[in-house]
Amino acid sequence: MRKLTFKTSILSLAALCGLTLTLGSCANEDIAQNGNGTDNDKNLTIFSTGEEPATRTSMESNGTFYWEAGDKIWVKDDNGAWQQSSNSPLGKTASFKFKVPGKFTKGNTYKVYYPGQNGNQNQVTISANQTQTEPNSTAHFGTSGDCGTADATWSNSKNGFTFTLDHQAAYLIFQPYTGNSILHDCFLTKIEVNSDDDITDTYTLSPSTGTLTGTGNGKQIILTTKGSGSYGNGFPLTNTSASITTNGAYMVIKPGTHTLKVRYWLQDVTTNVEGTITKTLTSTNFEENKYYNITANFDVRDYDGYHYYMWDAKKNYWDGHEWDTATPWQPVLNNASENTNYPKYGEDRFYNTVWRTIAQGTAKNMPATQNPLFTALPNVNEMSWYVVGGDPYYDTDELWTTMGHLYKGGVWIKKKSKIAGFNSNADHNGVDWRSATEEYHSTTTGSYAREYVNTTNGQPANTNDYFYLPALGKYDGLTLIYGLGGSVTLKEVGQEGYYWTSTGTRWDGAPSGYNLKITPGRIFLSYDVRTNGYIAQPTWFK
């Protein structure tokens, strides 16, 4: 993120140059200079921008500013009364003569206020909902909260009072790009900025300090990036490096020191999947009259599809024949099945079978022993703490990819360092389920370790205290439980997720394993047959 002033250029992605903020106006004491020679302008003072384009809230890529339809200015006259210009441009123009009622004297200095098109007098409203209809355009600044003040002094009989406007908002320039070919078919539909303090509300233009004063309550601004024609679906994401002309997006915010979390909303119009990519910025002092370039590489999380396993199997479910190999067996779309090349009894892809020969009624639970990936997973006690104390949020919008396709959906769970009482040796009831026998019954939980907690929809405000698990679905291998054959089907990718623990068990005599199940409404500590293909990825649990 780079900070740039209005005196820096936008012709380069690295810098903004030649953007001076100048605004001219003219007055002829208490009688207006009538531009059209009619009596309708009697007693109106003209504030003119002059012959050249002056600083305002619309800017083109060559650094030139223009007035836009609806722009007006405010000035207090000799009687201390607020006066608003009686006219405004009908469209984009390089110069304009504003006509202001009231009495103005040559020798006086006047404070000029531009409160934006939604402001009034010295009251500025920085909008929580801003809209940009085409890339690299700031035509929306006037309605979004751009604002400024200036001291106006007499120039000459032709131009009257002249002044240079000091802008008092801060400006963000978003420049997303991606090398992910899956995202090149997507469009940027909006940008959501969330702050730790206020960035939007109604504020006062201070004539003495030249700043926005007051404290607001608005901590979120949404910039919609849709227009018409080629931008009807949003801004394109076809660029592999920052390109302000391809999808440059501008937002007006209140100056100040903010920690911003930016959520970029993307949509695949072919599949109609819409979701977000989130970037959290470091705390920054966003100064008035400054631009801040924010580039974002949309390198969304990609999950390789190689971590589906039977419980404590030595090798993954499709070892040597994963979806991106020369001879793939792995189904990659929901409800696709493999009827021949599934893991079979005796293979390294088959589950740990040690307990098939242990009599029912003896020790029920067992640790993983065959695969170091499994021994490093949370055990059943630890997973119970993630469920009960993890304060889970189900995020239906965060985008990710797996096996060549775009999905969204996953759960945020608190890191163990943030869970009070987290204990590897016992669950929250003080039971160590790693050594429980089949006859063991807890009066609280029953004969198996089972827990569930409802999720909160959305994303936690303090994501640094949480880790994220995507809804990667499962390979349903129930029919393979005794190694007698059947089929395997990929299910629920983008809908639910299943994660093994390091603790095995036996459910109604069937070899099983404890696991974490995530859904949009709940997360569960449960158990299921070892032939299912669930995720084994210990590094994701923090």
C-alpha positions as CSV (number, residue, x, y, z in Angstrom):
1,M,0.0,0.0,0.0
2,R,1.4,3.4,-1.1
3,K,0.4,6.8,0.1
4,L,0.2,9.5,-2.6
5,T,-0.9,13.1,-2.5
6,F,-3.0,15.0,-5.1
7,K,0.3,16.3,-6.4
8,T,1.4,12.9,-7.5
9,S,0.6,11.3,-10.8
10,I,-1.8,8.5,-11.7
11,L,-0.2,7.9,-15.1
12,S,2.0,5.3,-13.4
13,L,0.9,2.5,-11.2
14,A,3.7,3.3,-8.9
15,A,3.0,7.0,-8.5
16,L,0.3,9.7,-9.1
17,C,1.6,12.9,-10.7
18,G,0.4,16.3,-11.7
19,L,-2.8,16.4,-9.7
20,T,-2.9,19.9,-8.3
21,L,-6.0,20.8,-6.4
22,T,-7.0,24.2,-7.5
23,L,-10.5,25.7,-7.6
24,G,-11.2,29.2,-8.8
25,S,-14.3,31.4,-8.1
26,C,-15.2,34.9,-8.8
27,A,-17.2,37.6,-7.2
28,N,-17.8,41.3,-8.0
29,E,-18.7,42.7,-4.6
30,D,-22.5,42.3,-4.1
31,I,-23.4,42.4,-7.8
32,A,-22.7,39.3,-10.0
33,Q,-20.8,39.3,-13.3
34,N,-23.6,38.2,-15.5
35,G,-22.3,35.6,-17.9
36,N,-25.5,35.6,-19.9
37,G,-26.3,39.2,-19.6
38,T,-29.8,38.6,-18.2
39,D,-31.4,40.3,-15.1
40,N,-31.9,36.8,-13.6
41,D,-28.4,37.0,-12.3
42,K,-28.8,40.3,-10.5
43,N,-27.3,40.3,-7.0
44,L,-25.5,37.0,-7.6
45,T,-21.7,36.7,-7.2
46,I,-19.8,34.5,-9.6
47,F,-17.3,32.1,-8.3
48,S,-15.4,30.9,-11.3
49,T,-12.9,28.0,-11.9
50,G,-11.2,30.0,-14.7
51,E,-10.2,28.8,-18.1
52,E,-8.3,25.7,-17.1
53,P,-9.6,22.5,-15.4
54,A,-9.4,23.0,-11.6
55,T,-9.3,20.6,-8.8
56,R,-12.5,18.9,-7.9
57,T,-13.8,15.5,-7.3
58,S,-13.7,14.0,-10.7
59,M,-10.4,12.9,-12.2
60,E,-9.2,11.2,-15.4
61,S,-6.2,9.0,-15.8
62,N,-4.2,11.9,-17.3
63,G,-4.4,13.7,-14.0
64,T,-7.0,16.3,-15.1
65,F,-9.9,17.2,-12.8
66,Y,-13.4,18.1,-13.9
67,W,-16.6,19.4,-12.4
68,E,-19.5,17.1,-12.5
69,A,-23.3,17.5,-12.7
70,G,-24.8,18.5,-9.3
71,D,-21.6,20.1,-7.8
72,K,-22.3,23.2,-5.6
73,I,-20.3,25.3,-3.2
74,W,-21.2,27.1,0.1
75,V,-19.9,30.5,1.3
76,K,-20.9,32.7,4.3
77,D,-21.6,36.2,3.1
78,D,-20.9,39.6,4.8
79,N,-23.9,39.0,7.1
80,G,-22.7,35.6,8.2
81,A,-25.5,33.9,6.4
82,W,-24.8,30.6,4.6
83,Q,-25.2,30.9,0.8
84,Q,-25.3,28.0,-1.6
85,S,-24.5,28.4,-5.3
86,S,-27.7,28.7,-7.2
87,N,-26.5,26.7,-10.2
88,S,-24.4,23.6,-10.9
89,P,-23.0,22.0,-14.0
90,L,-25.3,19.9,-16.2
91,G,-22.5,17.5,-17.0
92,K,-18.7,17.0,-17.0
93,T,-16.9,20.3,-17.6
94,A,-13.4,21.7,-17.3
95,S,-14.6,25.1,-16.0
96,F,-17.7,26.5,-14.5
97,K,-19.1,29.7,-13.1
98,F,-21.0,29.2,-9.8
99,K,-23.5,32.0,-9.0
100,V,-23.9,32.7,-5.3
101,P,-26.5,35.0,-3.7
102,G,-25.5,37.4,-0.9
103,K,-23.2,40.3,-0.4
104,F,-19.4,40.0,-0.8
105,T,-16.8,42.7,-0.4
106,K,-13.5,42.9,-2.3
107,G,-11.3,43.4,0.7
108,N,-12.6,40.5,2.7
109,T,-11.4,36.9,2.8
110,Y,-14.1,34.2,2.6
111,K,-14.1,30.6,3.7
112,V,-15.4,28.4,0.8
113,Y,-16.8,25.0,1.6
114,Y,-17.3,22.1,-0.7
115,P,-19.3,19.5,1.4
116,G,-19.9,17.1,-1.4
117,Q,-23.2,16.6,-3.2
118,N,-24.8,15.0,-0.2
119,G,-23.5,17.6,2.3
120,N,-24.9,20.8,3.6
121,Q,-23.1,24.0,4.5
122,N,-20.1,22.7,6.5
123,Q,-21.6,19.3,7.2
124,V,-20.1,16.4,5.2
125,T,-21.5,12.9,4.8
126,I,-19.0,10.2,3.8
127,S,-21.3,7.6,2.3
128,A,-21.3,4.0,3.6
129,N,-22.5,2.9,0.1
130,Q,-20.5,4.2,-2.8
131,T,-20.9,3.3,-6.5
132,Q,-18.3,3.4,-9.3
133,T,-19.7,2.4,-12.7
134,E,-16.5,2.0,-14.7
135,P,-12.8,1.4,-13.9
136,N,-10.5,4.2,-13.2
137,S,-13.2,6.8,-12.7
138,T,-13.8,9.2,-9.8
139,A,-17.0,10.7,-11.1
140,H,-18.7,9.3,-7.9
141,F,-16.5,11.3,-5.5
142,G,-19.0,14.1,-5.2
143,T,-21.8,11.8,-3.9
144,S,-19.4,9.7,-1.9
145,G,-18.2,12.3,0.5
146,D,-15.3,14.2,-1.1
147,C,-15.0,17.6,0.5
148,G,-12.8,20.6,1.1
149,T,-12.3,24.2,2.3
150,A,-10.4,27.2,1.1
151,D,-9.7,30.8,1.8
152,A,-11.0,33.0,-1.1
153,T,-9.5,36.4,-1.8
154,W,-10.2,39.0,-4.5
155,S,-8.4,38.5,-7.8
156,N,-9.7,40.8,-10.5
157,S,-12.9,42.1,-11.9
158,K,-13.1,39.2,-14.4
159,N,-12.4,36.3,-12.0
160,G,-13.5,37.8,-8.7
161,F,-12.5,35.7,-5.6
162,T,-10.1,32.9,-6.3
163,F,-8.9,30.1,-4.0
164,T,-7.2,26.7,-3.9
165,L,-9.3,23.9,-2.4
166,D,-7.7,21.7,0.3
167,H,-9.4,18.3,0.2
168,Q,-10.2,16.9,3.6
169,A,-11.1,13.3,2.9
170,A,-8.7,10.4,2.3
171,Y,-8.9,8.2,-0.8
172,L,-8.2,4.5,-1.4
173,I,-7.3,3.2,-4.9
174,F,-7.8,-0.6,-5.2
175,Q,-5.9,-2.4,-7.9
176,P,-6.6,-6.2,-7.8
177,Y,-4.9,-8.7,-10.1
178,T,-4.5,-12.5,-10.3
179,G,-2.4,-15.2,-11.9
180,N,-5.1,-17.7,-11.1
181,S,-6.7,-18.7,-14.4
182,I,-9.9,-19.8,-12.6
183,L,-10.5,-16.3,-11.5
184,H,-9.9,-14.7,-14.9
185,D,-13.5,-15.5,-15.7
186,C,-14.8,-13.8,-12.6
187,F,-15.8,-10.1,-12.1
188,L,-15.2,-7.7,-9.2
189,T,-18.7,-6.8,-8.1
190,K,-18.0,-4.8,-4.9
191,I,-15.3,-4.0,-2.3
192,E,-16.2,-4.1,1.4
193,V,-14.0,-2.2,3.8
194,N,-14.3,-2.8,7.5
195,S,-12.5,-0.7,10.1
196,D,-11.7,-0.9,13.7
197,D,-13.0,2.7,14.1
198,D,-15.3,5.0,12.2
199,I,-14.6,5.8,8.5
200,T,-18.1,6.8,7.5
201,D,-20.7,9.2,9.0
202,T,-21.6,12.9,9.0
203,Y,-18.7,15.2,10.0
204,T,-18.0,19.0,10.2
205,L,-15.6,20.9,8.0
206,S,-13.5,22.9,10.5
207,P,-12.6,26.3,9.1
208,S,-9.7,26.7,11.7
209,T,-8.0,23.3,11.5
210,G,-8.8,22.4,7.9
211,T,-9.9,18.9,8.9
212,L,-13.0,16.9,9.4
213,T,-14.1,17.0,13.0
214,G,-16.5,14.8,15.0
215,T,-16.8,11.1,15.7
216,G,-19.1,8.8,13.8
217,N,-20.4,5.3,14.2
218,G,-19.9,3.9,10.7
219,K,-17.2,1.2,10.4
220,Q,-18.0,-0.3,7.1
221,I,-18.1,1.1,3.5
222,I,-19.2,-0.9,0.5
223,L,-18.1,0.3,-2.9
224,T,-20.2,-1.3,-5.7
225,T,-18.3,-1.8,-8.9
226,K,-21.0,-2.3,-11.5
227,G,-22.2,-0.2,-14.4
228,S,-23.7,-1.0,-17.7
229,G,-22.6,-2.6,-21.0
230,S,-19.3,-4.3,-20.6
231,Y,-19.3,-3.5,-16.9
232,G,-22.8,-4.8,-16.2
233,N,-21.3,-7.7,-14.4
234,G,-18.6,-5.7,-12.6
235,F,-15.0,-4.9,-13.3
236,P,-12.9,-7.6,-15.1
237,L,-10.1,-9.6,-13.5
238,T,-8.2,-10.5,-16.6
239,N,-4.9,-8.7,-15.5
240,T,-2.0,-10.6,-14.0
241,S,-0.4,-7.4,-12.6
242,A,-1.9,-4.2,-11.2
243,S,-3.7,-2.2,-13.9
244,I,-5.7,0.8,-12.9
245,T,-7.3,1.0,-16.3
246,T,-8.6,-2.6,-16.1
247,N,-10.2,-2.5,-12.7
248,G,-9.0,0.5,-10.7
249,A,-11.6,1.3,-8.0
250,Y,-11.7,4.4,-5.8
251,M,-13.2,4.9,-2.3
252,V,-13.6,8.0,-0.1
253,I,-13.0,7.5,3.7
254,K,-12.6,9.6,6.7
255,P,-9.0,10.4,7.5
256,G,-7.4,8.9,10.6
257,T,-5.5,5.9,11.9
258,H,-7.4,2.8,10.9
259,T,-6.8,-1.0,10.7
260,L,-8.8,-2.0,7.6
261,K,-10.0,-5.4,6.6
262,V,-10.9,-5.5,2.9
263,R,-13.2,-8.0,1.4
264,Y,-13.3,-8.2,-2.4
265,W,-16.5,-9.7,-3.8
266,L,-16.0,-11.8,-7.0
267,Q,-18.6,-13.5,-9.1
268,D,-18.3,-16.3,-11.7
269,V,-21.3,-15.4,-14.0
270,T,-21.2,-18.8,-15.6
271,T,-21.6,-20.9,-12.4
272,N,-23.2,-18.0,-10.5
273,V,-20.8,-18.6,-7.6
274,E,-20.2,-15.3,-5.7
275,G,-17.8,-15.0,-2.8
276,T,-15.0,-13.0,-1.2
277,I,-11.3,-12.7,-0.9
278,T,-10.2,-11.1,2.3
279,K,-7.1,-9.0,2.9
280,T,-6.2,-7.3,6.3
281,L,-4.0,-4.2,6.1
282,T,-1.7,-3.0,8.8
283,S,-2.7,0.0,10.9
284,T,-2.1,3.1,8.9
285,N,-2.6,6.8,9.3
286,F,-4.8,7.7,6.3
287,E,-4.2,11.5,5.9
288,E,-6.5,14.0,4.4
289,N,-5.8,15.0,0.8
290,K,-3.9,11.8,0.2
291,Y,-4.3,8.8,-2.1
292,Y,-3.4,5.3,-1.0
293,N,-2.6,2.7,-3.6
294,I,-3.8,-0.8,-2.4
295,T,-2.7,-3.6,-4.7
296,A,-4.1,-7.1,-4.1
297,N,-2.9,-10.3,-5.6
298,F,-6.0,-12.6,-5.7
299,D,-4.1,-15.7,-5.0
300,V,-7.0,-17.5,-3.3
301,R,-6.4,-20.5,-1.1
302,D,-6.0,-23.6,-3.2
303,Y,-6.4,-27.0,-1.6
304,D,-4.6,-29.7,-3.5
305,G,-7.0,-32.6,-3.1
306,Y,-4.1,-34.9,-1.8
307,H,-5.2,-35.0,1.8
308,Y,-8.2,-37.2,1.8
309,Y,-7.4,-40.4,3.7
310,M,-9.0,-43.4,5.2
311,W,-8.4,-43.3,9.0
312,D,-4.6,-43.7,9.7
313,A,-4.0,-45.1,6.2
314,K,-0.3,-45.0,5.2
315,K,-1.2,-43.3,1.9
316,N,-3.9,-40.9,0.6
317,Y,-7.1,-42.1,-0.9
318,W,-6.0,-41.8,-4.5
319,D,-2.2,-42.2,-4.1
320,G,-0.4,-42.1,-7.5
321,H,-3.7,-41.4,-9.3
322,E,-4.8,-38.0,-7.9
323,W,-6.9,-35.7,-10.1
324,D,-3.9,-33.9,-11.7
325,T,-1.8,-36.9,-12.5
326,A,-1.4,-38.7,-15.8
327,T,-3.8,-41.5,-14.9
328,P,-6.4,-40.0,-12.5
329,W,-8.9,-42.1,-10.5
330,Q,-10.0,-39.3,-8.2
331,P,-13.5,-37.9,-8.7
332,V,-13.4,-34.1,-8.7
333,L,-17.0,-33.0,-8.8
334,N,-19.8,-33.5,-6.3
335,N,-21.7,-36.8,-6.8
336,A,-19.1,-38.2,-9.1
337,S,-18.2,-41.9,-8.3
338,E,-15.3,-44.3,-8.7
339,N,-16.5,-47.9,-8.8
340,T,-13.2,-49.8,-9.4
341,N,-10.1,-48.1,-8.2
342,Y,-11.0,-47.4,-4.6
343,P,-8.7,-48.3,-1.7
344,K,-8.8,-52.1,-1.0
345,Y,-8.1,-54.2,2.1
346,G,-4.4,-54.9,2.5
347,E,-3.3,-51.8,0.5
348,D,-1.4,-48.8,2.0
349,R,-4.5,-46.7,1.1
350,F,-6.7,-48.8,3.4
351,Y,-7.4,-47.8,7.0
352,N,-5.5,-49.1,10.1
353,T,-6.9,-52.5,10.6
354,V,-5.2,-53.4,13.9
355,W,-8.4,-53.3,15.9
356,R,-10.3,-55.6,13.6
357,T,-9.0,-58.5,15.7
358,I,-9.5,-57.1,19.2
359,A,-12.6,-58.5,21.0
360,Q,-15.5,-56.2,21.6
361,G,-15.7,-55.1,25.2
362,T,-12.0,-54.5,25.7
363,A,-10.3,-51.2,25.1
364,K,-12.3,-49.3,22.6
365,N,-10.3,-46.2,21.6
366,M,-6.8,-46.2,20.1
367,P,-4.3,-43.7,18.8
368,A,-3.1,-43.6,15.2
369,T,0.1,-45.4,14.7
370,Q,0.8,-45.9,11.0
371,N,1.0,-42.4,9.5
372,P,2.9,-39.5,11.0
373,L,0.3,-37.1,9.5
374,F,-2.3,-38.8,11.7
375,T,-0.3,-38.9,14.9
376,A,0.1,-35.1,14.6
377,L,-3.6,-34.5,14.3
378,P,-5.6,-33.2,17.3
379,N,-6.8,-36.1,19.5
380,V,-10.4,-36.6,20.5
381,N,-10.0,-34.5,23.7
382,E,-8.4,-31.6,21.8
383,M,-11.1,-31.7,19.1
384,S,-13.8,-31.5,21.7
385,W,-12.2,-28.3,23.0
386,Y,-12.2,-26.8,19.5
387,V,-15.9,-27.6,19.2
388,V,-17.0,-26.5,22.7
389,G,-14.7,-23.5,23.1
390,G,-13.9,-22.6,19.5
391,D,-16.6,-20.0,19.1
392,P,-17.2,-21.1,15.5
393,Y,-18.2,-18.8,12.6
394,Y,-19.4,-20.3,9.3
395,D,-18.2,-18.1,6.5
396,T,-20.4,-18.7,3.5
397,D,-18.6,-16.2,1.3
398,E,-14.8,-16.8,1.4
399,L,-13.7,-18.2,-1.9
400,W,-11.2,-21.0,-2.4
401,T,-10.3,-23.5,-5.1
402,T,-9.7,-27.2,-5.1
403,M,-9.1,-29.7,-7.9
404,G,-9.5,-27.0,-10.6
405,H,-12.8,-25.6,-9.4
406,L,-14.0,-22.5,-7.5
407,Y,-15.9,-23.0,-4.2
408,K,-16.8,-21.1,-1.1
409,G,-17.7,-22.0,2.5
410,G,-15.8,-22.9,5.6
411,V,-15.5,-22.4,9.4
412,W,-13.4,-20.1,11.5
413,I,-12.4,-21.7,14.9
414,K,-10.5,-20.2,17.7
415,K,-6.8,-21.1,18.1
416,K,-6.2,-23.3,21.1
417,S,-4.1,-20.5,22.7
418,K,-7.3,-18.5,22.8
419,I,-9.5,-21.2,24.3
420,A,-9.7,-21.1,28.0
421,G,-9.0,-24.4,29.7
422,F,-7.8,-26.2,26.5
423,N,-6.4,-29.6,27.5
424,S,-5.0,-32.4,25.5
425,N,-5.5,-34.9,28.3
426,A,-9.2,-34.4,29.0
427,D,-12.3,-32.9,27.5
428,H,-14.3,-30.0,29.1
429,N,-16.0,-32.5,31.4
430,G,-12.6,-33.9,32.6
431,V,-12.9,-37.2,30.7
432,D,-10.0,-38.6,28.8
433,W,-11.6,-40.3,25.8
434,R,-8.3,-41.7,24.5
435,S,-8.5,-44.6,27.0
436,A,-12.2,-45.1,27.4
437,T,-13.5,-48.7,27.1
438,E,-16.6,-49.8,25.4
439,E,-18.4,-50.2,28.7
440,Y,-17.4,-46.6,29.8
441,H,-20.4,-44.3,30.1
442,S,-20.1,-40.6,31.0
443,T,-23.3,-39.3,32.7
444,T,-22.8,-36.2,30.6
445,T,-21.8,-37.3,27.2
446,G,-22.9,-41.0,27.0
447,S,-20.7,-43.9,25.8
448,Y,-18.9,-41.9,23.0
449,A,-17.3,-38.5,22.9
450,R,-20.0,-36.4,21.1
451,E,-20.4,-32.6,21.0
452,Y,-21.9,-30.0,18.8
453,V,-22.1,-26.2,18.9
454,N,-24.1,-23.8,16.7
455,T,-22.1,-21.6,14.4
456,T,-22.4,-17.8,13.9
457,N,-22.8,-16.8,10.3
458,G,-20.1,-14.6,8.9
459,Q,-16.5,-13.9,9.8
460,P,-15.1,-13.0,13.2
461,A,-13.8,-9.5,13.6
462,N,-10.5,-10.6,15.0
463,T,-9.5,-13.3,12.5
464,N,-6.0,-13.4,13.8
465,D,-7.4,-15.3,16.8
466,Y,-8.9,-18.0,14.6
467,F,-7.9,-20.5,11.9
468,Y,-9.9,-21.5,8.9
469,L,-11.1,-24.9,7.6
470,P,-12.8,-25.1,4.2
471,A,-15.8,-27.2,3.5
472,L,-13.9,-29.8,1.4
473,G,-16.6,-32.5,1.6
474,K,-15.8,-36.2,1.7
475,Y,-15.3,-39.4,-0.2
476,D,-18.2,-41.6,1.0
477,G,-16.7,-45.1,1.4
478,L,-19.3,-46.6,3.7
479,T,-19.8,-49.6,1.5
480,L,-16.0,-50.5,1.8
481,I,-16.1,-50.9,5.6
482,Y,-15.3,-54.6,5.6
483,G,-13.2,-54.5,2.4
484,L,-15.8,-56.3,0.4
485,G,-16.1,-53.8,-2.5
486,G,-18.6,-51.2,-3.6
487,S,-18.0,-47.6,-4.8
488,V,-16.8,-44.3,-3.6
489,T,-18.6,-41.0,-4.2
490,L,-17.4,-37.4,-3.7
491,K,-20.0,-35.4,-1.7
492,E,-20.7,-32.0,-0.2
493,V,-17.6,-30.0,-1.4
494,G,-18.5,-26.3,-0.7
495,Q,-21.2,-27.4,1.7
496,E,-19.7,-29.4,4.6
497,G,-16.3,-30.6,5.8
498,Y,-14.9,-33.6,7.6
499,Y,-11.6,-33.8,9.5
500,W,-10.0,-36.8,11.1
501,T,-8.6,-36.8,14.7
502,S,-5.7,-39.0,15.8
503,T,-8.1,-41.1,17.9
504,G,-9.7,-44.3,16.5
505,T,-12.8,-46.0,18.0
506,R,-15.3,-48.7,17.3
507,W,-18.9,-47.9,16.7
508,D,-21.4,-50.8,17.0
509,G,-18.5,-53.1,16.3
510,A,-17.4,-51.3,13.1
511,P,-13.9,-49.8,13.0
512,S,-14.4,-46.0,13.2
513,G,-12.5,-42.9,14.0
514,Y,-13.3,-39.6,15.7
515,N,-13.7,-36.6,13.5
516,L,-14.7,-33.0,13.2
517,K,-17.7,-32.3,11.0
518,I,-18.5,-28.7,9.9
519,T,-21.7,-27.5,8.4
520,P,-23.2,-24.0,7.9
521,G,-25.3,-24.3,11.1
522,R,-23.2,-26.4,13.4
523,I,-19.8,-28.1,14.0
524,F,-19.7,-31.6,15.5
525,L,-17.3,-33.9,17.3
526,S,-18.5,-37.2,16.0
527,Y,-17.2,-40.6,14.8
528,D,-17.6,-42.5,11.5
529,V,-16.4,-45.5,9.6
530,R,-12.7,-45.5,8.8
531,T,-13.3,-46.2,5.1
532,N,-14.5,-42.6,4.5
533,G,-12.1,-40.2,2.8
534,Y,-11.8,-37.3,5.3
535,I,-9.1,-34.6,5.4
536,A,-6.0,-35.3,7.5
537,Q,-4.1,-32.0,7.7
538,P,-2.6,-31.3,11.2
539,T,-1.0,-28.0,10.1
540,W,-4.4,-26.3,9.7
541,F,-5.2,-26.7,13.4
542,K,-3.6,-23.9,15.4
